Amino acid sequence: MSAPRFPWARAMEIGLGHLRLAPDAFWRMTLPELAAAARALGFGISRAGMTSSELRALMETFPDGENGTRCTRSGNT
């Protein structure tokens, strides 16, 4: 059985795209350094879901319009 392949394409996407590292800086990083930087941006963090209090706060912040219509950022329904 072979070992799983490292996801280099995803690592480069995070390092070069999201972190906006120069290629030479990306290739000098160790994998633990890249992982730490990616976690700082929220990559690799998984949550089971929002809590009921988080849902309530979201519903209060962004209430539905009349008759259940959605409100958009501009306030139009």
C-alpha distances in whole Angstrom, upper triangle without the diagonal:
4,7,9,12,15,18,21,23,23,24,26,28,29,30,32,33,33,34,36,35,36,33,34,34,30,29,30,29,26,24,26,29,27,26,29,31,29,30,34,34,32,29,26,29,28,31,32,35,38,41,44,46,44,44,48,49,47,49,52,51,51,53,53,56,59,57,54,54,51,53,51,52,55,56,57,56
4,6,9,12,15,17,19,20,21,23,25,26,26,28,30,30,31,33,31,32,29,30,30,27,25,27,26,23,21,23,26,24,23,27,28,27,28,31,31,30,26,24,27,27,30,31,34,37,40,43,45,43,43,47,47,46,48,51,50,49,51,52,55,57,57,53,53,50,51,50,50,53,54,55,54
4,6,9,12,15,17,18,18,20,22,23,23,26,27,27,28,30,28,29,27,27,27,24,22,24,22,20,17,19,22,21,20,23,25,23,24,27,28,26,23,21,24,24,27,28,31,35,37,41,42,40,41,45,44,43,45,48,47,46,49,49,52,55,55,51,51,48,49,47,47,50,52,53,52
4,6,9,12,14,14,15,18,19,19,21,23,24,24,25,27,26,27,25,26,25,22,21,23,21,19,16,18,21,19,17,21,23,20,21,25,25,23,20,18,21,21,24,26,28,32,34,38,39,37,38,41,41,39,42,45,44,43,45,46,49,52,51,47,47,44,45,44,43,47,48,49,48
4,6,8,11,12,12,14,16,17,18,20,21,22,23,24,23,24,21,23,23,19,18,20,19,17,14,17,19,17,16,20,21,19,21,24,23,23,19,17,21,22,25,27,29,32,35,39,40,37,38,42,41,39,42,45,43,43,45,46,49,52,51,47,47,44,44,43,42,45,47,48,47
4,6,9,9,9,11,13,14,14,17,18,19,19,21,20,21,18,19,19,16,15,17,15,14,11,13,16,13,13,17,17,15,17,20,20,20,16,15,18,20,23,26,28,31,34,37,38,35,36,40,39,37,40,43,41,41,43,44,47,50,50,46,45,42,43,41,40,43,45,46,46
4,6,5,6,9,10,11,12,14,15,16,17,18,18,19,17,19,18,15,14,17,15,15,12,14,16,13,12,16,16,14,16,19,18,17,14,13,17,18,22,24,26,29,32,35,36,33,34,38,37,35,38,40,38,38,40,41,44,47,47,43,42,39,39,37,37,40,42,42,42
4,5,5,6,8,10,10,11,13,14,15,16,15,16,13,15,15,12,11,14,13,13,11,14,15,12,12,16,16,14,17,19,18,18,15,15,19,21,24,27,28,31,34,38,38,35,36,40,39,36,39,42,39,39,42,42,45,48,48,45,43,40,40,38,37,40,42,43,43
4,5,5,6,9,10,10,11,13,14,15,15,16,13,16,16,13,13,16,15,16,14,17,17,13,14,18,16,14,17,19,18,18,15,15,19,21,24,27,28,30,34,37,38,34,35,38,37,35,37,40,38,37,40,40,43,46,46,42,41,38,38,35,34,37,40,40,40
4,5,5,6,9,10,10,11,12,14,14,16,14,17,16,13,14,17,15,15,13,15,15,11,12,15,14,11,14,16,14,14,11,12,15,17,20,23,24,26,30,33,34,30,31,35,34,31,34,36,34,33,36,37,40,43,43,39,38,35,35,33,32,35,37,38,38
4,5,5,6,8,9,10,10,12,12,13,12,14,13,9,11,13,11,12,9,12,12,8,9,12,11,9,12,14,13,14,11,12,15,18,21,24,25,28,31,34,35,31,32,36,34,32,35,38,35,35,38,39,42,45,45,42,40,37,37,34,33,36,39,40,40
4,5,5,5,7,9,10,10,9,11,9,12,11,8,9,12,11,13,11,14,13,10,12,14,13,11,15,16,15,16,13,15,18,21,24,27,28,30,33,37,37,33,34,38,36,34,37,39,36,36,39,40,42,46,46,43,41,38,37,35,33,36,39,39,40
4,6,6,5,7,9,9,10,12,11,15,14,11,13,16,14,16,14,16,15,11,13,15,13,11,14,15,13,14,12,14,17,19,22,25,26,27,31,34,34,31,32,35,33,31,34,36,33,32,36,36,39,42,43,39,37,34,34,31,30,32,35,36,36
4,6,5,5,6,8,9,12,12,15,13,10,13,15,13,14,12,14,12,9,10,12,9,7,10,11,9,11,9,11,14,17,20,23,24,25,29,32,32,28,29,33,31,29,32,34,31,31,34,35,38,41,42,38,37,33,33,30,29,32,34,35,36
4,6,6,5,6,6,9,9,11,9,6,9,11,10,12,11,12,11,7,10,11,8,8,12,12,11,13,11,14,17,20,23,26,27,28,31,35,35,31,32,36,34,32,35,37,34,34,37,38,41,44,45,42,40,37,36,33,31,34,37,38,39
4,6,6,5,5,7,7,10,9,7,10,12,12,14,14,16,14,11,13,15,12,11,15,15,13,16,14,17,20,22,26,29,29,31,34,37,37,33,34,37,35,33,36,38,35,34,38,39,41,45,46,42,40,37,36,33,31,33,36,37,39
4,6,5,8,10,10,14,13,11,14,16,15,17,16,18,16,13,15,16,13,11,15,15,12,14,13,16,18,21,24,27,27,28,32,34,34,30,31,34,32,30,33,35,32,31,35,35,37,41,42,39,37,33,32,29,27,30,33,34,35
4,5,8,11,13,16,14,12,15,17,15,17,16,17,15,12,13,13,10,9,12,11,8,11,10,14,16,18,21,24,24,25,28,31,31,27,28,31,29,27,30,32,29,28,32,33,35,39,40,37,35,31,30,27,25,28,31,32,33
4,5,9,11,13,11,9,13,14,12,15,14,15,12,9,11,11,8,8,11,10,8,12,11,14,16,20,22,26,26,27,30,33,32,29,30,33,31,29,32,33,30,31,34,36,38,42,43,39,38,34,33,30,28,31,33,35,36
4,7,9,12,10,9,13,14,13,16,16,17,15,12,15,15,11,12,15,14,12,15,15,18,20,23,26,29,29,30,33,36,35,32,33,36,33,31,35,36,33,33,36,38,40,43,44,41,39,36,34,31,29,31,34,36,37
4,6,8,6,6,9,11,10,13,14,16,12,10,14,14,11,12,15,14,14,17,16,19,21,24,27,31,31,32,35,38,38,34,36,38,36,34,38,39,36,36,39,41,43,47,48,45,43,39,38,35,33,35,38,39,41
4,6,5,6,9,10,11,15,16,18,15,13,17,17,14,15,19,18,17,20,19,22,25,28,31,34,35,36,39,42,41,38,39,42,40,38,41,42,39,39,43,44,46,50,51,48,46,42,41,38,35,37,40,42,43
4,5,5,6,9,10,13,15,17,15,13,16,18,15,16,20,20,19,21,20,22,25,28,31,35,35,37,40,43,43,39,41,44,42,39,43,44,41,41,45,46,48,51,52,49,47,43,42,39,37,40,43,44,45
4,5,5,6,9,12,14,17,14,13,17,18,16,17,21,21,21,23,22,24,27,30,33,37,38,39,42,45,45,41,43,46,44,42,45,47,44,44,47,49,51,54,55,52,50,47,46,42,40,43,46,47,48
4,6,5,6,10,12,14,11,11,14,15,13,15,18,17,18,21,19,21,24,27,31,34,35,36,39,42,42,38,40,43,41,39,43,44,41,41,45,46,49,52,54,50,48,45,44,41,38,41,44,45,47
4,5,5,9,10,12,10,8,12,13,11,12,16,16,16,18,17,18,21,25,28,31,32,34,37,40,40,36,38,41,39,37,41,42,39,39,43,44,47,50,51,48,46,43,42,39,37,40,42,44,45
4,6,8,10,13,11,10,13,15,14,15,18,19,19,21,19,20,24,27,30,33,35,36,39,43,43,39,41,44,42,41,44,45,43,43,46,48,50,54,54,51,49,46,45,42,40,43,46,47,48
4,7,10,12,10,10,13,15,14,15,18,19,20,22,20,21,24,28,31,34,36,37,40,44,43,40,42,45,43,41,45,46,44,44,48,49,52,55,56,53,51,48,47,44,42,45,47,49,50
4,6,8,6,6,10,11,10,12,15,15,16,19,17,18,21,24,27,31,32,34,36,40,40,37,39,42,40,38,42,43,41,41,45,46,49,53,53,50,49,45,44,42,40,43,45,47,48
4,5,5,6,9,10,11,12,14,16,17,19,17,17,20,23,26,30,31,33,36,39,39,36,38,41,40,39,42,44,41,42,45,47,50,53,54,50,49,46,45,43,41,44,46,48,49
4,5,5,6,9,10,10,12,14,15,16,14,14,17,20,23,26,28,30,33,37,37,34,36,39,37,36,40,41,39,40,43,44,47,51,51,48,47,43,43,41,39,42,45,46,47
4,5,5,6,9,10,10,12,14,15,13,13,15,18,22,25,27,29,31,35,34,32,34,37,36,35,38,40,38,39,42,43,47,50,51,47,46,43,42,40,39,42,44,46,46
4,5,5,6,9,10,11,13,14,13,14,16,20,23,26,28,29,31,35,35,32,34,37,35,34,38,39,37,38,41,43,46,49,50,47,46,42,41,39,37,40,43,44,45
4,5,5,6,9,10,11,12,11,12,14,18,21,24,26,28,30,34,34,30,32,36,34,32,36,37,35,36,39,41,43,47,48,44,43,40,39,37,35,38,40,42,43
4,5,5,6,9,10,10,8,8,11,14,18,21,23,25,27,31,31,28,30,33,31,30,34,35,33,34,37,39,42,45,46,42,41,38,38,36,34,37,39,41,41
4,5,5,6,9,10,9,10,11,15,18,21,23,24,26,30,29,27,29,32,30,29,33,34,32,33,36,38,41,45,46,42,41,38,37,35,33,37,39,41,41
4,5,5,7,9,9,11,12,16,19,22,23,24,27,30,30,27,29,32,30,28,32,33,31,32,35,37,40,43,44,41,40,36,35,33,31,34,36,38,39
4,5,5,6,5,7,10,13,16,20,21,22,25,28,28,25,27,30,28,26,30,31,29,30,33,35,37,41,42,38,37,34,33,31,29,32,34,36,37
4,5,5,5,6,7,11,13,17,18,19,22,25,25,22,24,27,25,24,28,29,27,28,31,33,36,40,41,37,36,33,32,31,29,32,34,36,36
4,5,7,9,10,13,15,19,20,20,22,26,25,22,24,27,25,24,27,28,26,27,31,33,36,39,40,37,36,33,32,30,28,31,33,35,36
4,6,9,9,13,15,18,19,19,22,25,24,21,23,26,23,22,26,27,24,25,28,30,33,37,38,34,33,30,29,27,25,28,30,32,33
4,6,6,9,11,15,15,16,19,22,22,18,20,23,21,20,23,25,23,23,27,28,32,35,36,32,32,28,28,26,24,28,29,31,32
4,6,8,12,15,16,17,20,24,24,21,22,26,24,22,26,28,26,26,29,30,33,37,37,34,33,30,29,27,26,30,31,33,33
4,6,10,13,15,17,20,23,24,21,23,26,25,24,27,29,27,27,30,32,35,38,38,35,34,31,31,30,29,32,34,35,35
4,7,10,12,14,16,20,20,17,19,23,22,21,24,26,24,25,28,29,33,36,36,32,32,29,29,28,27,31,32,34,33
4,7,9,11,14,18,19,16,17,21,21,19,22,25,24,24,26,28,31,34,34,30,31,28,28,27,27,31,32,33,32
4,5,8,10,14,15,13,14,18,18,17,19,22,21,22,24,25,29,32,32,28,29,26,27,26,26,30,30,32,31
4,7,9,12,14,13,13,17,18,17,19,22,22,22,24,25,28,31,31,27,28,26,27,27,27,31,31,32,31
4,7,10,12,10,10,13,14,13,15,18,18,18,20,21,25,27,27,23,24,22,23,23,24,27,27,28,27
4,7,8,6,6,10,11,10,12,15,15,15,17,19,22,25,25,22,23,20,21,22,22,25,25,27,25
4,5,5,6,9,10,11,12,14,15,16,17,19,23,25,26,22,24,22,23,24,24,27,26,28,27
4,5,5,6,9,10,10,12,14,15,15,17,21,23,23,20,22,20,21,23,23,27,25,27,26
4,5,5,6,9,10,11,12,14,15,17,21,23,24,21,23,21,21,22,23,26,24,27,26
4,5,5,6,9,10,11,12,14,16,20,22,23,20,21,19,19,20,20,23,22,24,24
4,5,5,6,9,10,10,11,13,17,19,20,17,18,16,17,18,18,22,20,22,21
4,5,5,6,9,10,10,12,16,18,19,16,18,16,17,18,19,22,20,22,21
4,5,5,6,9,10,13,16,19,20,18,19,17,16,17,17,20,19,21,21
4,5,5,6,8,11,14,17,18,15,16,14,13,14,14,17,16,18,18
4,5,5,5,8,11,14,15,12,13,12,11,13,14,17,15,17,16
4,6,6,9,12,14,16,14,15,13,12,14,15,17,15,17,17
4,6,10,12,15,18,15,15,13,11,12,12,14,13,16,16
4,7,9,13,15,12,12,9,8,9,9,12,10,13,12
4,6,9,11,9,10,8,7,10,11,13,11,13,11
4,7,8,5,6,5,6,10,12,14,11,11,9
4,6,6,5,6,6,9,12,13,9,9,7
4,5,6,8,9,13,16,16,12,11,9
4,6,9,11,15,18,18,15,14,10
4,6,9,13,16,17,14,13,10
4,7,10,13,14,11,10,6
4,6,10,11,9,8,6
4,7,8,6,6,5
4,5,5,6,6
4,5,7,9
4,6,9
4,7
4
